[in-house]
Amino acid sequence: MSFVLYALTTEKAVGAIERDNKLTFIVEGKAKKAEVKKEIEAKYGEKVVSVNTLHTLDGRKKAVVRFERAGAASDLAAKLKLI
């Protein structure tokens, strides 16, 4: 089962890519942090340091993923055509 739906491209999310080496994804509501981490590592081949999740007011679930390698978020964002 795929837990990660798509990457978020808000102004704040794009700022986190450059500043904090983080990407923000919208995930399934029942997804757990460990499941998101495992899927991101398998799908994109980058080591994940941490995953923080939160529920938005409109009912979606966000996962903010921080990568180990410096510049990994920028490379992945370019690969996904976010920036």
Contacts in CASP RR format, 6 or more apart in sequence:
PFRMAT RR
TARGET T0000
AUTHOR 0000-0000-0000
METHOD contacts of the structure
MODEL  1
MSFVLYALTTEKAVGAIERDNKLTFIVEGKAKKAEVKKEIEAKYGEKVVS
VNTLHTLDGRKKAVVRFERAGAASDLAAKLKLI
1 28 0 8 1.000
2 28 0 8 1.000
2 39 0 8 1.000
3 27 0 8 1.000
3 28 0 8 1.000
3 31 0 8 1.000
3 35 0 8 1.000
3 36 0 8 1.000
3 39 0 8 1.000
4 25 0 8 1.000
4 26 0 8 1.000
4 27 0 8 1.000
4 31 0 8 1.000
4 36 0 8 1.000
4 39 0 8 1.000
4 40 0 8 1.000
4 43 0 8 1.000
4 63 0 8 1.000
5 25 0 8 1.000
5 26 0 8 1.000
5 27 0 8 1.000
5 28 0 8 1.000
6 25 0 8 1.000
6 26 0 8 1.000
7 13 0 8 1.000
7 23 0 8 1.000
7 24 0 8 1.000
7 25 0 8 1.000
7 26 0 8 1.000
7 77 0 8 1.000
7 80 0 8 1.000
7 82 0 8 1.000
8 24 0 8 1.000
8 25 0 8 1.000
8 26 0 8 1.000
8 62 0 8 1.000
9 82 0 8 1.000
10 24 0 8 1.000
13 23 0 8 1.000
13 24 0 8 1.000
14 77 0 8 1.000
14 82 0 8 1.000
14 83 0 8 1.000
16 22 0 8 1.000
16 23 0 8 1.000
16 24 0 8 1.000
16 64 0 8 1.000
16 73 0 8 1.000
17 23 0 8 1.000
17 73 0 8 1.000
17 74 0 8 1.000
17 77 0 8 1.000
17 82 0 8 1.000
17 83 0 8 1.000
18 74 0 8 1.000
20 66 0 8 1.000
20 73 0 8 1.000
21 66 0 8 1.000
21 67 0 8 1.000
21 70 0 8 1.000
21 71 0 8 1.000
21 72 0 8 1.000
21 73 0 8 1.000
21 74 0 8 1.000
22 64 0 8 1.000
22 65 0 8 1.000
22 66 0 8 1.000
22 67 0 8 1.000
22 73 0 8 1.000
23 64 0 8 1.000
23 65 0 8 1.000
23 67 0 8 1.000
23 73 0 8 1.000
23 76 0 8 1.000
23 77 0 8 1.000
24 62 0 8 1.000
24 63 0 8 1.000
24 64 0 8 1.000
24 65 0 8 1.000
25 36 0 8 1.000
25 40 0 8 1.000
25 62 0 8 1.000
25 63 0 8 1.000
25 65 0 8 1.000
26 60 0 8 1.000
26 61 0 8 1.000
26 62 0 8 1.000
26 63 0 8 1.000
27 36 0 8 1.000
27 53 0 8 1.000
27 61 0 8 1.000
27 62 0 8 1.000
27 63 0 8 1.000
28 61 0 8 1.000
29 55 0 8 1.000
29 60 0 8 1.000
29 61 0 8 1.000
31 53 0 8 1.000
31 61 0 8 1.000
31 63 0 8 1.000
33 51 0 8 1.000
33 52 0 8 1.000
33 53 0 8 1.000
33 63 0 8 1.000
36 51 0 8 1.000
36 53 0 8 1.000
36 63 0 8 1.000
36 65 0 8 1.000
37 48 0 8 1.000
37 51 0 8 1.000
37 65 0 8 1.000
40 46 0 8 1.000
40 48 0 8 1.000
40 51 0 8 1.000
40 65 0 8 1.000
41 47 0 8 1.000
41 48 0 8 1.000
44 76 0 8 1.000
44 79 0 8 1.000
46 67 0 8 1.000
46 68 0 8 1.000
46 69 0 8 1.000
46 72 0 8 1.000
46 76 0 8 1.000
47 67 0 8 1.000
47 68 0 8 1.000
47 69 0 8 1.000
47 72 0 8 1.000
48 65 0 8 1.000
48 66 0 8 1.000
48 67 0 8 1.000
48 68 0 8 1.000
49 66 0 8 1.000
49 67 0 8 1.000
49 68 0 8 1.000
50 65 0 8 1.000
50 66 0 8 1.000
51 63 0 8 1.000
51 64 0 8 1.000
51 65 0 8 1.000
51 66 0 8 1.000
52 63 0 8 1.000
52 64 0 8 1.000
53 61 0 8 1.000
53 62 0 8 1.000
53 63 0 8 1.000
53 64 0 8 1.000
54 61 0 8 1.000
54 62 0 8 1.000
54 64 0 8 1.000
55 61 0 8 1.000
55 62 0 8 1.000
56 62 0 8 1.000
66 73 0 8 1.000
67 73 0 8 1.000
67 76 0 8 1.000
74 83 0 8 1.000
77 83 0 8 1.000
END
